[in-house]
Amino acid sequence: MRYFIGFLVTFGLIVLIIVLLIGGGGKKPINPTAKPLSLVDYANASSAAQIIIDGPVVADQNHKTLKINVNKDETTLTIYNGYEQNVVNTYNFSNNTTGYAIFLQSIQRAGFTLHDTKIGYDERGFCPNGERYIFEFINDGTDLRRSWSTTCGTAIGSAKGQISVILTLFKAQVPDFTKLTGSTQLY
């Protein structure tokens, strides 16, 4: 009987040691949530907020893409033709740090940084008869945030902010946006 109790105690200790080694011995600490991206913290940095408006899937010679890039020094509107993005026109407008900071706060409040991480980052092929909007925030050449949406419905894409407000804010950074982009039929 002594041997049997000794066997059970030894067996129990071995099982306990295995459980502690594999299971970590208790509750695992909760991973701290990452600090939300605060765009205004980058107003004085080498950062840029940009939107790419990619047109419907059509023949290469008819395909149009717009890119609005906003940073502390300038806003740039670039119009591309074709899927290989041949530059048609580039328009530059001066900007300043104060204006950029206010712009960043505005797109932040409209949800520019909100995105669904379960949805992939590749927007290609979605909404082929409509437009795809790609939202990016870049600092020192590194993408800090990238999300996308389409004109085919609010449930399509990883962007979860107020898309129409964000689009309006970007377009408002380009004087005469409608006039400059009229030939593209992308609005």
Legacy VTK file of the C-alpha trace (Angstrom):
# vtk DataFile Version 3.0
C-alpha trace
ASCII
DATASET POLYDATA
POINTS 187 float
0.000 0.000 0.000
2.871 2.357 0.802
4.295 1.759 -2.646
0.959 2.428 -4.282
0.537 5.799 -2.454
4.141 6.685 -3.306
3.444 5.830 -6.940
0.322 8.062 -6.980
2.177 10.980 -5.351
5.074 10.642 -7.821
2.704 10.370 -10.751
0.760 13.426 -9.519
3.953 15.475 -9.193
5.050 14.533 -12.703
1.649 15.545 -14.113
1.773 18.816 -12.153
5.270 19.619 -13.460
4.190 18.904 -17.049
1.086 21.095 -16.668
3.151 23.934 -15.217
5.750 23.701 -17.995
3.245 23.555 -20.822
0.474 25.748 -19.400
2.625 28.454 -17.865
1.389 27.871 -14.337
-1.562 30.201 -14.234
-3.293 32.995 -16.023
-1.324 34.497 -18.814
-0.952 38.254 -18.594
-3.244 40.215 -20.824
-1.330 41.724 -23.717
-1.360 45.468 -23.358
-3.288 47.088 -26.168
-1.218 49.067 -28.587
-1.513 52.821 -28.202
-3.915 54.118 -30.835
-2.256 55.962 -33.686
-2.477 59.704 -33.027
-1.947 61.439 -36.363
-1.364 64.906 -34.915
1.743 63.540 -33.151
3.286 63.378 -36.641
2.428 66.933 -37.755
6.073 68.062 -37.495
7.568 64.803 -38.773
8.322 63.501 -42.257
4.812 62.150 -42.533
2.091 62.212 -45.147
-1.555 61.260 -45.307
-2.733 60.150 -48.685
-5.690 58.764 -50.531
-5.625 56.887 -53.795
-8.817 56.839 -55.836
-8.618 53.910 -58.233
-11.151 53.910 -61.060
-13.264 51.108 -62.499
-11.675 48.062 -64.100
-11.566 48.944 -67.792
-9.103 48.769 -70.681
-5.604 49.906 -69.711
-5.714 53.057 -71.839
-8.995 54.108 -70.165
-8.054 53.354 -66.557
-7.568 56.400 -64.289
-6.166 56.790 -60.785
-5.858 59.869 -58.577
-3.557 60.317 -55.604
-3.797 63.145 -53.085
-0.780 63.349 -50.797
-0.854 65.846 -47.930
2.155 66.700 -45.767
3.326 69.671 -43.717
4.909 71.426 -46.706
2.612 70.697 -49.630
-0.409 68.948 -51.036
0.142 67.040 -54.258
-2.513 65.815 -56.657
-1.244 63.280 -59.174
-3.360 61.934 -62.030
-2.341 58.596 -63.528
-3.383 56.780 -66.670
-3.327 53.008 -67.046
-2.658 50.240 -64.564
1.076 50.912 -64.581
0.316 54.434 -63.399
1.784 56.629 -66.097
1.733 60.188 -64.754
-0.619 62.462 -66.730
-0.412 65.552 -64.491
0.931 66.572 -61.108
-0.273 69.629 -59.232
1.487 70.962 -56.126
0.018 73.364 -53.591
1.849 74.833 -50.625
0.901 73.799 -47.099
2.129 74.571 -43.589
2.488 72.719 -40.311
-0.525 74.387 -38.688
-2.819 73.555 -41.601
-1.448 70.020 -41.729
-2.023 69.498 -37.991
-5.640 70.656 -38.305
-6.136 68.406 -41.339
-4.684 65.435 -39.407
-6.977 66.116 -36.439
-9.955 66.343 -38.783
-9.328 63.050 -40.582
-8.546 61.386 -37.235
-11.921 62.503 -35.851
-13.594 61.217 -39.033
-12.116 57.778 -38.387
-9.180 57.724 -40.809
-7.225 55.399 -38.502
-10.116 53.007 -37.839
-9.794 49.751 -39.701
-10.835 46.131 -39.484
-7.682 44.056 -39.096
-9.555 40.883 -40.102
-9.992 42.190 -43.635
-7.005 41.953 -45.948
-5.022 44.903 -47.192
-5.399 44.008 -50.877
-8.276 45.894 -52.471
-7.602 44.730 -56.032
-10.560 43.133 -57.766
-13.173 44.470 -55.364
-15.915 46.707 -56.770
-14.780 46.369 -60.422
-17.464 48.736 -61.740
-16.848 51.371 -59.098
-13.987 53.109 -57.313
-11.613 51.863 -54.656
-10.288 54.255 -52.017
-6.945 53.428 -50.430
-6.104 55.400 -47.292
-2.482 55.512 -46.151
-0.521 57.260 -43.452
3.236 57.161 -43.944
6.051 58.353 -41.696
9.691 58.278 -42.843
8.746 55.908 -45.667
6.978 53.426 -43.355
3.269 52.683 -43.673
1.781 53.264 -40.228
-1.784 52.697 -41.399
-3.345 51.374 -44.597
-6.994 50.649 -45.201
-9.418 50.716 -48.092
-13.049 51.085 -49.041
-15.141 51.143 -52.200
-18.150 52.822 -53.747
-19.887 49.421 -53.838
-21.136 49.525 -50.265
-20.132 50.382 -46.737
-19.446 46.771 -45.748
-16.698 46.333 -48.337
-13.187 47.154 -47.211
-11.077 47.481 -44.105
-11.661 51.228 -43.575
-14.222 51.825 -40.849
-14.315 55.605 -40.586
-16.697 58.129 -42.135
-15.546 57.566 -45.703
-17.496 60.436 -47.288
-16.159 62.919 -44.709
-12.576 61.702 -45.193
-12.914 61.972 -48.985
-14.302 65.506 -48.685
-11.437 66.548 -46.392
-8.799 65.247 -48.812
-10.443 66.809 -51.867
-10.738 70.131 -50.009
-6.928 70.222 -49.735
-6.734 70.633 -53.533
-7.882 74.016 -54.862
-10.162 73.522 -57.890
-10.226 69.738 -57.355
-13.273 69.181 -59.586
-11.854 71.313 -62.379
-8.455 69.585 -62.276
-9.889 66.067 -62.180
-12.911 66.527 -64.440
-11.419 64.591 -67.351
-10.824 61.525 -65.148
-14.495 61.118 -64.203
-13.279 60.241 -60.706
-14.872 62.427 -58.087
LINES 1 188
187 0 1 2 3 4 5 6 7 8 9 10 11 12 13 14 15 16 17 18 19 20 21 22 23 24 25 26 27 28 29 30 31 32 33 34 35 36 37 38 39 40 41 42 43 44 45 46 47 48 49 50 51 52 53 54 55 56 57 58 59 60 61 62 63 64 65 66 67 68 69 70 71 72 73 74 75 76 77 78 79 80 81 82 83 84 85 86 87 88 89 90 91 92 93 94 95 96 97 98 99 100 101 102 103 104 105 106 107 108 109 110 111 112 113 114 115 116 117 118 119 120 121 122 123 124 125 126 127 128 129 130 131 132 133 134 135 136 137 138 139 140 141 142 143 144 145 146 147 148 149 150 151 152 153 154 155 156 157 158 159 160 161 162 163 164 165 166 167 168 169 170 171 172 173 174 175 176 177 178 179 180 181 182 183 184 185 186
